[in-house]
Amino acid sequence: MIFASDLDRTLIYSKKFVSNKDCIRLVEKKDHEEISFMTETAIEELKSVSEDMLFIPVTTRTIEQYKRIAIFEEISPKYAIVSNGGNILVNGEVDEEWHHLIQKKIKKDCLPLEELLLKFDEIASKEWLLRRRMADNLFTYCIVDGEKIPMEKLNAFIKWLELRNWKVSLQGRKLYFVPYCVCKWKALEYIKERENIDFIISAGDSLLDLPMLKKADIGIAPPHGEIYRIYKDTEETKNIIFTEKEGISASEEILEKINNYAKGIA
């Protein structure tokens, strides 16, 4: 059995999701800044999950950003899917076969990134576009002021981009542009076949997690994410379980459910 889970806003949370009542542990620092937290309960539940099944962290984070997460020094996953599925780490090292396969598909199937950025510049403005970043030479994302984005223009750009095999996700202050073939589910499917494991439970909160949740045997999502906000009570989420809790407490509920499945009592 595989448990594949998104990280940010699914298992780990920034300060704004943490209250003084939570018994929490810092799990990520950048320089001297405290970045991400988990509750002590969630950490113990995750350790239990990792003993009973193949736990695979699945994240849009770059390799460097993923390696900042200190909890994975205690829990050492054999696999990690990073760069939104564009890279797979095996015992901490890049799977070169998968990496080259993805690079080949991007070149063959997707609009070149340079052309995407030229088109995006037609609607971008310093009023709402604060910074732009590349992620492991696979996709790009922007730090934005969500309240000032001209949504009508952005939605038109998104439709144009989707016809050219790119997908878009707005997660808080981050606006992602990702090639369709750079997909969490595709990377997870590759590992599934490699390990010859049939049953997958997945968890996530954003639109970039949706294919992984829909195609898993069991999908779980918290109610504070894009999936719930956009697709609740639609055909897109008919096979997805939503937690009752939200914020950092949702991670405890997700992991408790996973442990119950592992023990055969759910």
C-alpha positions in Angstrom: 0.0 0.0 0.0 1.2 3.5 -0.9 0.3 6.7 1.0 1.2 9.6 -1.3 0.7 13.1 0.2 1.2 16.7 -0.8 3.1 18.7 1.9 2.3 22.4 2.1 -1.2 23.0 3.5 -1.8 19.2 3.7 0.8 17.8 6.1 2.9 20.9 6.9 1.7 24.5 7.6 3.0 28.0 7.8 2.6 30.3 10.8 -0.8 31.7 9.7 -2.4 28.3 10.2 -0.9 27.8 13.7 -2.6 28.9 17.0 -1.1 29.2 20.4 -3.2 26.2 21.5 -1.5 23.8 19.0 1.3 21.5 20.3 3.5 22.1 17.4 7.1 21.5 16.2 9.1 23.6 13.7 9.9 21.3 10.7 11.4 23.8 8.3 13.7 26.9 8.5 15.2 29.0 5.8 18.3 30.9 7.0 16.9 32.1 10.4 13.3 32.3 9.4 10.8 29.8 10.7 8.8 28.5 7.7 6.7 25.4 8.4 5.2 23.4 11.3 3.5 20.1 12.2 1.6 19.2 15.3 3.4 16.6 17.5 0.3 14.4 17.0 0.6 14.5 13.3 4.3 13.7 13.5 3.6 10.6 15.5 0.8 9.6 13.2 3.1 10.0 10.2 5.8 7.9 11.8 3.2 5.1 12.3 2.1 5.4 8.7 5.7 5.2 7.4 6.2 1.9 9.3 3.0 0.3 7.8 3.1 1.4 4.2 5.3 3.1 1.6 5.0 6.8 2.3 5.8 9.1 -0.6 6.0 12.9 -0.1 4.6 14.6 -3.2 5.2 18.3 -3.7 5.4 21.2 -6.1 8.5 22.3 -4.2 11.9 22.3 -5.9 14.5 19.8 -4.8 16.2 22.4 -2.7 13.0 23.5 -1.0 12.0 19.9 -0.2 15.4 19.2 1.4 14.8 22.0 3.9 12.1 20.0 5.6 13.8 18.6 8.8 11.2 16.0 9.6 12.5 13.9 6.7 15.7 13.4 8.7 13.6 11.4 11.2 11.3 9.8 8.6 13.4 8.9 5.6 11.1 8.2 2.6 12.6 5.9 0.0 10.9 8.1 -2.7 10.0 11.7 -2.9 8.1 13.3 -5.8 9.2 16.9 -6.2 9.0 19.7 -8.7 5.3 18.8 -9.1 6.3 15.4 -10.5 9.1 16.6 -12.7 11.7 15.0 -10.5 11.7 11.8 -8.4 14.2 11.4 -5.6 15.3 7.8 -4.8 17.0 7.8 -1.4 17.7 11.5 -1.9 19.1 11.3 -5.4 17.5 12.3 -8.7 16.1 9.4 -10.8 17.8 10.3 -14.0 15.7 8.1 -16.2 12.5 9.8 -15.1 14.1 13.3 -15.4 15.2 12.7 -19.0 11.8 11.3 -19.9 10.0 14.4 -18.6 12.4 16.8 -20.3 11.8 15.0 -23.6 8.0 15.2 -23.3 8.0 18.9 -22.4 10.1 19.6 -25.5 7.8 17.5 -27.7 4.3 18.4 -26.4 4.4 21.9 -24.8 4.6 25.5 -25.8 8.2 26.7 -25.1 8.5 28.5 -21.8 9.9 31.6 -23.6 6.8 32.0 -25.7 4.6 31.5 -22.6 6.4 34.3 -20.8 6.2 36.6 -23.8 2.4 36.1 -23.9 2.1 36.5 -20.1 4.0 39.8 -20.2 1.1 41.2 -22.2 -1.1 41.1 -19.1 1.5 41.2 -16.3 1.9 44.4 -14.2 4.1 45.4 -11.3 0.9 46.3 -9.5 0.2 42.6 -8.8 3.2 40.6 -10.1 5.8 40.9 -7.4 8.4 38.3 -8.3 8.9 35.5 -10.8 10.8 32.2 -10.2 11.9 29.1 -12.1 11.5 25.7 -10.5 14.2 23.2 -11.3 14.1 24.3 -15.0 10.7 22.6 -15.4 8.1 25.3 -14.7 7.7 28.8 -13.5 5.7 30.5 -10.7 5.0 34.0 -9.6 4.6 35.7 -6.3 1.4 37.8 -6.7 -0.9 40.2 -4.9 -4.1 38.2 -5.4 -6.4 41.1 -4.7 -5.0 43.1 -7.6 -4.9 40.4 -10.3 -7.1 41.3 -13.3 -8.9 37.9 -13.2 -10.8 38.4 -16.5 -7.5 38.8 -18.4 -5.8 36.0 -16.4 -8.7 33.6 -17.1 -8.4 34.3 -20.8 -4.7 33.7 -20.7 -5.3 30.4 -18.8 -7.6 29.2 -21.5 -5.0 30.1 -24.2 -2.4 28.3 -22.2 -4.4 25.2 -21.7 -4.7 24.7 -25.4 -0.9 24.6 -25.5 -0.5 21.9 -22.9 0.1 24.0 -19.8 -1.9 24.2 -16.6 -2.3 27.0 -14.1 -2.9 27.0 -10.3 -3.3 29.9 -8.0 -2.3 28.9 -4.4 -2.4 31.8 -2.0 0.3 34.3 -3.2 1.8 31.8 -5.7 0.6 31.5 -9.3 2.0 28.4 -11.0 2.4 27.7 -14.8 3.2 24.0 -15.2 3.5 21.8 -18.3 0.7 19.1 -18.4 3.2 16.3 -18.5 4.8 17.6 -15.3 2.2 15.9 -13.1 2.3 14.4 -9.6 0.1 11.4 -10.7 2.3 10.5 -13.6 5.4 10.3 -11.3 3.4 8.4 -8.7 2.2 5.9 -11.4 5.9 5.4 -12.4 6.8 4.4 -8.8 3.6 2.3 -8.4 4.7 0.2 -11.4 8.3 0.1 -10.2 7.3 -1.2 -6.8 4.5 -3.4 -8.1 2.0 -1.9 -5.6 -1.6 -1.7 -6.5 -3.4 0.2 -3.8 -2.8 4.0 -3.4 -4.2 6.4 -0.8 -3.4 10.1 -1.6 -4.0 13.4 0.1 -3.7 17.0 -1.2 -5.4 20.4 -1.3 -4.7 22.1 -4.6 -5.7 21.7 -8.2 -2.2 20.3 -8.9 -3.1 17.5 -6.5 -6.5 16.8 -8.1 -5.4 14.1 -10.7 -3.5 12.3 -7.9 -6.6 12.2 -5.7 -9.1 11.3 -8.4 -7.0 8.3 -9.7 -5.9 7.0 -6.3 -8.0 4.2 -4.7 -8.8 6.7 -1.8 -8.3 10.5 -2.0 -8.5 12.8 1.0 -8.5 16.6 1.0 -8.8 19.3 3.6 -11.6 21.9 3.2 -9.3 24.9 3.1 -7.8 24.2 -0.3 -8.5 24.9 -4.0 -10.1 21.5 -4.6 -12.8 22.1 -2.0 -13.4 25.7 -2.9 -13.8 25.1 -6.6 -15.1 21.5 -6.9 -17.0 20.6 -3.7 -20.2 18.7 -4.5 -19.3 18.2 -8.2 -18.4 15.1 -10.2 -14.8 16.1 -9.9 -14.7 15.2 -6.2 -17.3 12.5 -5.9 -14.6 10.0 -4.9 -12.7 12.3 -2.6 -13.2 12.4 1.2 -13.0 15.9 2.8 -11.8 16.2 6.4 -14.0 17.9 9.0 -11.1 19.8 10.4 -9.2 22.5 8.5 -5.8 24.2 8.9 -3.1 22.4 10.8 -5.6 20.2 12.5 -6.6 18.7 9.2 -3.2 16.9 8.9 -4.0 15.0 12.1 -7.3 13.9 10.8 -5.8 12.9 7.4 -3.1 10.8 9.1 -5.5 9.3 11.6 -7.7 8.1 8.7 -4.6 6.7 6.9 -3.5 4.7 10.0 -7.1 3.4 10.4 -7.0 2.2 6.8 -3.7 0.5 7.4 -5.0 -1.3 10.4 -8.2 -2.3 8.5 -10.6 -0.5 10.8 -11.8 2.2 8.4 
